[in-house]
Amino acid sequence: MKKLLSAVSVCALCLVLAACGSDERGENELKVAATLDPQSKILEAAAPILLETYGIELEIEVLDEYNIFNRSLDDKEIDANFFQHLPFYEKDTKNNGYDLVNVGQVHIEPFGIYSQTLTSVEELQEGAVVVVSNSVADNGRILSILADAGLIVLPEDIDVLELTIQDISKSEKYNPMNLEFIEVKPELLILSYENNEGDLVAINGNYAIQGGLNPSKDAVILEDATQDNPYVNIVAARKDNADDKKIKALIEVLQSKEIQDFITNTYSDGSVIPVSE
């Protein structure tokens, strides 16, 4: 597997990056934090367009731990971030009181469930271990995928986006196969998969790609990613800079046909799907 980046931020290589680590940004410089793949790769493709069309120099800061991104943005260490799906953004900003704004959606990464030992869900035995993200914002998404595969039953009286593992794990009605759920940090899911720590491992799309997995080929169960999927990946900015011309230019480029074509061609296996407003 490709070694995961540490929580310490590092600058991604880019043709038009400003000096890494400096918080002193000029009038035409824009600093955006992103996960390695696909977000930083998409930003690298957008950088020369931003420079040529708008005269904006894009600095890309690659981070790995989810809890750093929005805090860094709220603290004005960066100008925007590009790493999260909408439910995570809504929970994280609400729980931490961040004064942030969703400035535009870019793509969907279908969530996959993988196994080192199983080739189909029909082989799964009662009491099997399922390793999942400990991010509550991912719980409902994972449970929906498992329910679509016939492995669990979703409660009818709870919004799927609000569901947690605890809502179903101890219930004979909702968890008839008595699946055992183990929650780990999202960035450790690939390691759990490689170490065969569960019969099934649910892995976020970006980490699956970083770990050398092809969601459409390697996943035992793959999420049905449609254009109205609520887990669309967005760009976030602060309320005080959301209307800045540099932020608006970034979104215009990321939602352009050129970048949508880049996403489609680069991730032709369907592991990343562009969306538009």
Secondary structure, DSSP 8 states (H G I E B T S, - for coil): ------SS-EE---TT---TT-----TTEEEEEE-IIIIIHHHHHHHHHHHHHH--EEEEEE---HHHHHHHHHTTSSSEEEEEEHHHHHHHHHHHT--EEEEEEEEE---EEE-SS-SSGGG--TT-EEEEES-HHHHHHHHHHHHHTTSS---TTS-GGG--THHHHT-TTT-TT--EEEEE-GGGHHHHHHTT-SSEEEE-HHHHHHTT--HHHH-SEE----TT-TT-EEEEEETTTTT-HHHHHHHHHHTSHHHHHHHHHHTTTTTSEE---
